[in-house]
Amino acid sequence: MMNQNVIVSDRKAILGSKTITVSNSPLFSSPPTYFTFPRHKFLELLEAADKNSNSINKNNLGAGKIASWVDSMRDSSPTRLRPSSRDSVSDNDHKTSWIVRFPSALNMFDEIVNAAKGKQIVMFLDYDGTLSPIVEDPDKAYITHEMREVVKNVALNFPTAIVTGRSIDKVRGFVKLDEIYYAGSHGMDIEGPTSEYAYGGVSNQGVLFQPAREFVPTIEKVYKILEEKTKWIPGAMVENNKFCLSVHFRRVDEKRWAGLAEQVKSVLIDYPQLKLTQGRKVLEIRPTIKWDKGQALNFLLKSLGFEKSEDVVPVYIGDDLTDEDAFKVLRERGQGFGILVSKVPKETDASYSLQDPSQVNEFLRRLVEWKRKTVGEA
């Protein structure tokens, strides 16, 4: 059952009005209730992130800064852990020590489900690199039929959300499932399942939260500028995710990375309300509000009525730097497990690891089998 006090309906623009609409009905079928909420107070809840640490300004376009960004682009994300050159530890020993710290979720499956006995598992899944493989062309990051079926089965047994940097429309086009929650644009666009077969048998198509709506005109303007600026860089691709932008450089010659980073950062000088962050072979441009995948996880748990519950086990699976925000939230809550998808040792706040989408598929399949078995034994 949804906790309706925290679900914001789409009847009013969240940041464009002083009136926020909140539904009192589990299905949003009855007339909504309106209450006055000062706009500046709501903005305080989403206060701008520290501009000195994340936003773009005129002082950070020096050669040293660009070189630093190129090094970061080369490392991808999350940051890889490398043994010190002074260490005599081999790469294999280094990876072994990392696996000891972040063991395979498949090998530790019994430990995970034992901790979930008698509690409600809530699943959170990244898309690229987690449900689909990382590919050269972001528009061709297709999910396999087998993965789609296993995610559907997960959603029939547990509340399930896909939390992605992509737009909801784009990722829904890939996944083609109506039984799940979608949190697009790094959690800045949240919609509920539209299928009557969703977990709990309730369709929540009215569920909608868009804390960055007022930034859309700026995002669209910057998108057009960046498309023009980067079209001369072979392989560069700018993706409009509605509430954020992604500048993909996976197909860009490494010699051109510095030029690409400089182009992007020079454009953002005139838009201090936007910040530049980084993912796997992608530069992310987002509003400077304190909202990320971790905040989206908390919002969905609250919406589902689990904000203060001790009987919930959130499980978040992701492969990117942006997923670390969710892993960190789980550690702060002292509940659930973060699972990093990576074949190489990386800095992470996750508890376990999986190597690739095929292992994610296996983990999810086993989770469904475990749930069906426990229900049958009840």
MONORVEN-V214235 format. One line per field, one symbol per residue. phi: phi as a letter, one per 30 degrees, with the letter a starting at -180 (. if undefined). psi: psi as a letter, one per 30 degrees, with the letter a starting at -180 (. if undefined). burial: I if it has 24 or more other C-alpha atoms within 12 Angstrom, else O. A space follows every 10 residues. Layout:
phi->???
psi->???
burial->???
This chain:
phi->.ddddcccdd dbddccbdcc cbdccechcc edccbdbeed dddddcedde ddcbdcbdcc cdeddddddd dddddiaeed cbdddddcdd eddddddddd dbdddddced dddddceibc dbcbbdcdic cbddbdcedc dddddddedd ddddddcbeb bccbdddeed dddddhbccb dcbchhidbb bcdccdcdej ibdcdddabb dcdddeeded ddedddeddc ddcejdbccc cicabbcdbe cceedcdddd dddddddded bddcbcbbbd hacccbddcd baddddeddd ddddicecdc cbbdbccabc edddddeddd dddibibcbd cacbdbdacd cbbbdaeddd eddddddddd dddddddd
psi->kkjffgkklg fkkefglfkk kkkfkfghfl klkklkjkef eefefhkklj ffeelklffg gleeeeeeee eeeefallkk kkkkffkgkl eeeeeeeeee eilkfefgee eefeffkglj kkkkkldkfe fllklejffg ikkleeeeee eeeefffkkk kkjlflleee eeeeehkggl kkjlhhggjk llkfkfglkf gkkhffkkki fgeffeeeee eeeeeeeeef ffjkfkkkkj geglkkjkge gkkffgeeee eeeeeeefeg iffllkakaj hkkkjllhli kaeeeeeeee eeefggegkf hkjkkkklfl efffeeeeee eefgkakkjk jkflklklgl flllelfeee eeeeeeeeee eeeeeff.
burial->OIIIIIIIII IIIIIOOOII IIIOIIIIOO OIOOOOOOOO OOIOOIOIIO OOOIIIIOOI IOOOOIOOII OIIIIIIIII OOOOOOOOOO OOOOOOOIIO OIIIIIOOIO OIIOOIOOOI IIIIIIIIII IIIIOOOIOO OIIOOOIIOI IIIIIIIIII IIIIIIIIOI IIOIIIIIII IIIIIIIIII IIIIIOOIIO OIIIIIIIII IIIIIIOIII OIIOOIIOII OOIOOIIIII IIIIIIIIII OIOOOIIIII IIIIIIIIOO IIIIIIIIII IIIIIIIIII IIIIIIIIII IIIIIIOOOO OIIIIIIIII IIIIIIIIII IOIOIIIIII IIIIIIIIII IIIIIIIIII IIIIIIIIOI IOOOOOOO
